[in-house]
Amino acid sequence: MIVRQLIVLLLSAVVSLQTVAEELTVAVASNFTAAMKEIATEFERASAHRVKLAYGSSGKFYAQIKNGAPFQLFFSADSAKPAALEKEGLAVPGSRFTYAVGSLALWSADPALLDARATALKDGSFRKLALANPKLAPYGQAAVEVLRSLGLEGATRTRWVQGENIAQTYQFVASGNADLGFVALSQIVQSGSVGEGSAWIVPVDLYSPIRQDAVLLQRGIESAGAAAFLQFMGGDKARAIIESYGYRFPEAR
């Protein structure tokens, strides 16, 4: 299995290092915020290492890493940016793997606005529709694909409110600045159920799979802590947390 082979490779690379507590600096796509906070807490309980997390747009992290940002690990919201970093020599060759497959939801803070058929979206019963910037955010790209699949891209475009990332998009809806918006399912669900407001879980055949890849950056190649964290990510505890936020896993893991 790819993840297991990666872990063996990384652990063998750091076996000669003295085992000391480290503080890891990890860049995390904003859609994965809640899940990663839980994972990092569990990892810190199980090891001597500490994790410093930074959340934001995958596109911005990609640019920052190219400009020398001191991250050791990068958990992206897509597969393209980690692959590009690998190709450009900024990530360890062969270290890239899919840690989750994201799901998209249309969400409103109004508990009565959305139904199981997304009628409000389809009949235009809203003022503003929030989505992440499709040029920066994979979830924004997926949202545009959904609107295109439904034949609604042109009809809704003048009512779009674009967030820099999926976290800002969520805030637009939560604050009432947008009546509804395309968000990551992980932002509104935990333990299999949607919390506040109303939602339409977008059928996966309406958009391309959101494969979220992680990669070990060159700054982390000699880090025992980074190797330990990746090992933890491949374990049952991390997997259970990831699934609890509505993520899926690739068929071949």
N, C-alpha and C positions, 0 to 999 in steps of 0.2 A: 504494500500500500504506500502511496506517495508520501503521506504525512509521516508514517513510521520510518521510511527510508531517510527522510529529511532529518528526523530527530536523531537517528543513529549517526548520520553524517555530522551533525552539529555537535553532538556530545563527544564524538571522537576527536573533533577539532579543538575542543577545549579541555580535554582530559588532563593535559599537562599543566593547566592553570591552577593556581591555588584557589581553593573554594572559599571565597570571601563574599560577604553581603555586598550587593550592588544596587544602585538605583537606575532602573531602566527608563529610557525616555522613548515613549511609544506614540506615534501619530495614528489617530483613529478616525475613520469617517464618521460624521456626526450621526448618521442613522443607527450606528452601533453603540452609541453612548451608554445607554442604560445597561445593555448586556455586558459591555466591557467593564463597567464599574463593578458589577457583581463578580465577574471573572477575576478581575485584579484583586478584589478583596479576598476571594477564596485562595488565590495564588499566594498572597502575602501571608495568609494564615498557615499555609503549608510549607513555606520556605523562609529563608532569611533575607531574601531580596525584596526590594520595594519598587513600585511602578509609578512613574510620573506620566500621566496621560494628557495628551493634547487632542482636542476635538475640532473638527472643521471640515471644509470642503476638500475632497480628494484632489481636485484640480489645484487648489492652493498649496496643499502639502507636496504635491509633485513638484511644483515650481520651487518651493522652499528647499526641498531635498536637493534639487539640482543646484541651488545656490549655497549649499553647505550647511543646512539646518542639522543640528546634532541629534537626529533621531537614530535609534538602533533598529527599530521595527516599524513597519508601515502596514496598517490594516486599511485597505482601500475599499471604496464602495463599488469598484469595478475590477476587471482583470487587465484592462489595457494599460493603466498607469504603472502597476508593478512590473508588467512585462516590458514596458519601455525603460524603466529604471534598470532592469536586468540587462537589457540590450545595450544600454549606455554605460554599463560598468559600475553603476552606483549601488547595485544590489548583488548579493552573492548568487552566482550561477546555480540553478537547480533548486533554489530555496523557496520558490514561489509555489503556493498551494491555495486552493479554494477553501476558505474557512466557513463560509455560509452562502446560501442563495437567498437573496432578499425577496420580499413580497410587497406589493403595492396596495394601498387602500385609499379610497376616497372618503374623507372624514369631515364632519361638521360638529361644531360645539353644540349645535341645536339638536337635542335628542329626537326631534320630530321631523327633521328635514330630509334625511336620507332613508330609503327603504332598500330592500334586497335587490331591486332592479335599477337603482340609481336614477329614479324617475326625475328628480330635481335637476340633475345634470342634463338629462336627455331632452327635457322640455324647456330648459332655460330658466327655471324658477330660482334664480340666484342673481346677486349683483356682481360679486367678485369671486374668481376662482384662483386659488393659490397653487403654484407648482414651483419646484426648484429650477433654477436656471439650467436649461438643457445643455448649454455649452460647457458647464462646469460640473454638473451633478448627474450621475447615472439615473437616479430616481426621477430627475426632471426629463431626461431622455425617454424613460419608460412612460412617463405621464403623457408626453406628446404622442408616443406610439399608440397609447390607449385612445386618445382623442381622435387620432387619425383612423384607427380601426373602427371607431364608432361613427365616423363621418362628421365629427364635431370640431375639428381643429380650426377651420376657418370661421365657423359660427361663434366660437367662444373666444377667439384670440384677443379681441378688444377688451375683454373682461379679465384677462390674466393679470395676476400679481406675482412677480417672480422673486423668490428668495435666493440668497446667495448659496444656501445649502438647504438640506432637508430640515435642519433644526429651525432655521429662520422661517421656512415655509409653514412648519407646524405652529409657530408663534403667531403668524398672520391669522391662522384659523382660530387658534385658542383665544386670541385677543378680540376677535370679532371684526378685524380689518378685512377678512375674506369670509364669505358665507360657508364655503367649503373648499377643500384642497386635497391634492394628491400628496400623501405622506407615506412614510415607511410603516408597514403594519406593526413593526416592532415598537413604534412610538405610542401606539394606542392599545396594545394588547399585552397581557401577561398571563401566564398559566392558561392560555387558550381562549380567553374571553376579552371582549372590548370593554373598556372602562366607561368614561364619560362620553356624552354626545351620541352621535349616530354614525354608522359607517357602512360602506359597500366594499367588501373584499373583492378586489379586481380579479377576474378570471385570468389565470396565467397564460392562456392562449391569446390574450390581447396585447402582450408585450414580450420582448425578448427576455430570456432569463437574466436576472441581475446577479451574476456570479461575482462574489466579493473575494478578492485575493489578498493574501498577506505575503510579505516578503521580508527577508532578513537583509538589512542594509549593510554596506561595507563597514560602517562604524560599529556594527555589532558582531563582526565576524569572530572576534576573540572573546566574546562575552559569555561567560558561563551562565549568567542570569538570563540572557536572551535565549540561550539554548534551553534552559529550564522552563522558561515561559512558553516557548513553542511546544515543549513536551507536555506541559499542562493543558495547552489548547487542544491537543489531540486526545485528551482523556475524557472519560465518561462524565465527570462533573461539569467541565466546560461545555460539553456537547448538550447536556441537559439544560443548562442555562440558556444556551443559544436557541434551542428548540422552544423554550418557554416564551420567547419573545416573537414567535411566529416565523422564524427563519427555517429554511429547509437545507438539506445537504445534497451535493451532487450524487448521482447514482453510484459512481465509482469513487469511493472516498479513500 
